[in-house]
């Protein structure tokens, strides 16, 4: 995703007026949609309003179980919704931000620091006030009772003694009961959260890498969690890095062929065992069937050699086939008493969610990886048929539960290694926007997903047709009714082994573009989520884990979103090439005008590498693939002008000078160093270094808009000549050392003093 430009094309239809104006949809349908958070229009840029199609609005309402298919049904649904709104005492979920002024302010001494304005103890009790909108809807004298997560009860009467506050409320998700003087009652989930996340300690730089692309001489054909631990330990100790950010490691939909994209997983809650370092499983050393086990690492070595030496692509299916075969043998080794107890604890702690996850994978082995095509009785995770199948497949269910446990353990070990190596943050994990519609989460949580809908993006300057990401959206009404339980559990699972969490398309906490099945992305509409509740859950769970949160907020961002995220301590993402004075001259933004609370980078997995950007090779690649929409010379000229403006600013600031790599270093290498010196001139709290940039890799890991024309998500890290580079090669690379020395020397300097 990229920053918007002022020359965005028109959407499906345009109408004057504000986003709330009825337009051609009619007053009743517009009012009904507004009550359910469904937009009837949107503003892609200041001064422009695009009206959503009636088809999209009616379909979105239908996915929320609201019938607006005719004027009669829409009128009835509106009447029922307004009556419900007027009669209820409380909404399903209520948020209160804890007042930290009476709480302790001593925060952790390593990792994120406590801000005196926020309080440092994530378990500290504090005073809290209910939102004015909630209080305004309660009759005077309403009694409010809060049952906390710990089973304690706090009570007060609204308006008595001039107080509308709860004393000494602990953070958590509690149960709120309101009893009106006339005897009516209402209940709600009460999310009590700290007002903002702690600020990261000091300033740090770190490495950004797609884990599968980082092979070592021990990898089985793709990067794994052993490689992640090695990279983190080395980068922390030898390079002074404060973090390593990786792609989503969520469990994939099984193949073959498996979708190589890490952003369309089967489950976001559980990790993918394809990332396991098999030899690091303790029972591996005790496998008795050596005649069957011995050939597997040898075959893995051939897979690795094919990628590193013969130009082969990373073959996820082949890697998993070898690892699965090895793990089936390892599982036959009995667990020792301590390991058995640890596994039992994991099963108990993960509960039904893990049982559902493992059951889906066991059923997928028999019926395929799209649950919508399974026998009808198995499509319901709570059906009698599913219970019988789970019992019949108990051994396979246990196998997939065991894999989740092993992967969780190696992820935890990687984070521990990173922190022991001196990293203040450690591993930054990535949360994808959604899940595959046929996968485990969509099956187990289908009551929380909007049937017949897909998430995407409306038309913009870079894609006049919009985008359909093929991910079913969560239903905001079901999330609220559950107290955001699926979101809470998801975050809690990820924070088990994350020092920080990057949230892809963080604007999705506020609204998502819903596209009815069978329609193009232009025929979608925005559906709004309760961002206050989503952020409260995020701040609550991240503060409990002592973790940093980074929001990927590139692209079209509605007014107020970045400010709201910043107020809650969620860092943003700033990519150099998009940081321009869009509201003024349009020229590159000087470093002192960058925001401080962000992760600043030169590129991402969806963008050209810095070397390709500086040399113009990204334009040539798109030309070879037939992706350009204008003549080649026009594209070349625009790209060259864009790069020239940045190089001129780098030279003006004295950053574009000879490289720190010594004789033989290229002007392109000097440009990459200058770009990162520039990032250090900004006040950004975190500086991200794309690992392929350290060796001059020209190729993007993902080229948006392509499917089989380009090997997305299947390329190893490579040097400027396209030769794959191993982890061991990186550790010995003078070019990498020269670039990281630039960052290591200056990253801890006061923002703006580096260079």
C-alpha positions, 0 to 999 in steps of 0.5 A: 500500500502506498501514499495517496496522490491528489490525482486519484481517479473517480470512483463508481459514482460521485455526488455532492454533499457530505458522507452522511447525505442520503443521495440516491439511496433514500433516507430510510436505507441511509439511516438504517445503514448508519445505525449498523455502521455501513457507509453509504458514501465515502471521501477518497480525498478532500472535497470529493464524495463517492456514493456507494451503490445500493447493491453494496449497502444492501449486501453488507446489511444482509451479511449483518443479518439485516434485511433491506432488500425492499423498502418494506423490509428496510423500513421494518428493520429501521423501526426495530433497530431504533426501538432497540437503541432507545430501550437498551440501557447499555451497548454490548461493550463499553470502554473506559480508559483508566486514570493513571494519576493515582497509580504507580509510575515505575516502568520496566527498565528494559524494553518499553519504558513507562511514561509518567502520563500513562503509569507503568504497571499493566496490572495497577488499579486506577480510577475510571470513568464511563463514556459520557455517551453511555452515562447520558443514556442512563436514567438518574439513580441507575445502579452500576455493578462491575464484576471484575475478571478476578471476581471482585465487585465494585458498585456505584449509583450514577450521579450520587454525591456528584461522582460518575467514576469508578474507584480503583478499577483494575485493567481487564475485561469485566462485566458491567450491570446497570439497574435502572430505578424502574427495574430495567436491567442491562449488561455489557462487557466493560473493557478497562484499559490503560490510556496509552501504550508505553513509549519504546525505550530510547531509539533503536534500529533493526532488521526487516526480513521475510523469514522464509527467504533467509536460508542458512546451511542448516535450513531445510530449503527455506528459512526457519525458526532456528535461523531466526534465533541465529539472526537475532543473536548475531544481530543483537550482539555483533550489530547492536540491533534492537529488533528483527521484524519478520513476516506473518508466521501464521498457519497456512492453508495446506497444499499442495499447492500451498498459497505462498503468501503469508498474508492469507493464512488459514489461522492467525492465532496459531503459527505454522509448523513449516517454520520448525527447526526439526533438529531442535525438537528435543526428541529428534535425537532419540528417534530409533528409526534412523534408516527412515530418518537419515535420508530426510536431512539429506533430501533437505540438503538437496532442496537447499542446494537447489535454491542456493546454487541452482536458481530454484525457487523456494518450494514450501510444499516440498519443505513441508513434506520432508518436515512432516515426514520427519516429525511423524517419526519424532512424535513416536518418541515418548515425551519425558515427564517434564515435557509431557507436563508442559504439553498438557499445560499448553493444551489446557491453556489453549483450550477449545481454540487449539482443539478446533484448530487441530480438528480442522487440520485433521479433517483437511487431511481427509476432506481437503482444505476448503471447509465449505466443500466438506460434508454438510455435517462437518461444516459446523465445528459444534455439530454431532458429526464433527464431534464423532469425526474428532474422536475418530481422528483423535491421533491426527488431532493430537499430532496437529496440537503437538505441532502447535506446541513445538512451534510455540516453543521455538518462537518463544526461544527465538524471542528469549535469544533476542533479548539475551543478545541485548535487543530492547524489543526483540522479535517484531511479529506481523499480524495479517489483515485477515484469514483465508475463507476456507481455512481453520479460523473461518471454520471455527469462528464462522459466527464472527465472520461476515458470510459472502463478503471479502475485504479489499480497497476502493479505487485509488490513484494506483489501482483504478479497479480497486482491490479484492484481498479475498479475506472474509471480514469480522462482523463488528456486531458479533465482536461487540456482543462477545466483548471482542473475545476473538480479537483478545485471544488472537492478540494474547496468543501473538504476544506470547512470543513477540516483543512488538507487533506490527499490524498490517493495514491498521486502518482496519481497526476503524473500517474495512472495505467490504466487497459482496461476493461476485462483485468487483471491488468498485462495488464495495462499501466501508463498514465501520468498527468500534475503533475505541473498543478495538484499540482498548483491547489492543492497548490492554493486551500489549501493555500486559505483555510489555510489547510495542505496537506498530501500525502499518498506516500507509495508503489512504487514511481517513482524517483523525486515524493517525492522531487517534493511534498516536494518542494511544501509543501505537507507532506509525510506519513511514517509508522514505519515498512516500514522505513528501509535502503532499499538502504543499510543494510535493517535494521530499519532506525534510527529516525534521518534519517527520513524525517521531512515533513511527518505524521509519524505513526505506522500503518494505516487502511490497516495494522495490528494494532501495538498490532497484529504486536508485538504479531504476530497475523496478521500472524495467521489471514492471516493463518486462512483465507487461505491468506498465500502464504508460509508455516506458519512457514516461515511467522511466522519466517519472521514476528518475525525477522522483529519485533525483529529488531525493538524491538532491536532498541527501546531497544538500544535507551532506549525506551523499558522500563516499561509502563506508565500505572502502575501495570498490564500493558502488555509487548505488551502495553510497546511495543506500548508505545516504538513505539510511543516514537520512532516516537517522536524521529524522526523529523516528523512534525505530529505524528499520533496515530491509535485510536484502538492502544490506547486500544490494538485492534488486528483487522485490519479495512481492510484486503487487498486481501479479500472480504467476507472472512473478515468483512472489514470496518464493525468493531467497535473499540475494546479492546485487548479481542475483546470487542467493546469500545465506545467513553465514554469508551475511555475517561475513559481508563487508557491505552489510557491516559498512551499512550497519556500522552507519546505523549502529554508530548513530542510532542511539544518538538524539534524533536529528543529531546523527549523520 
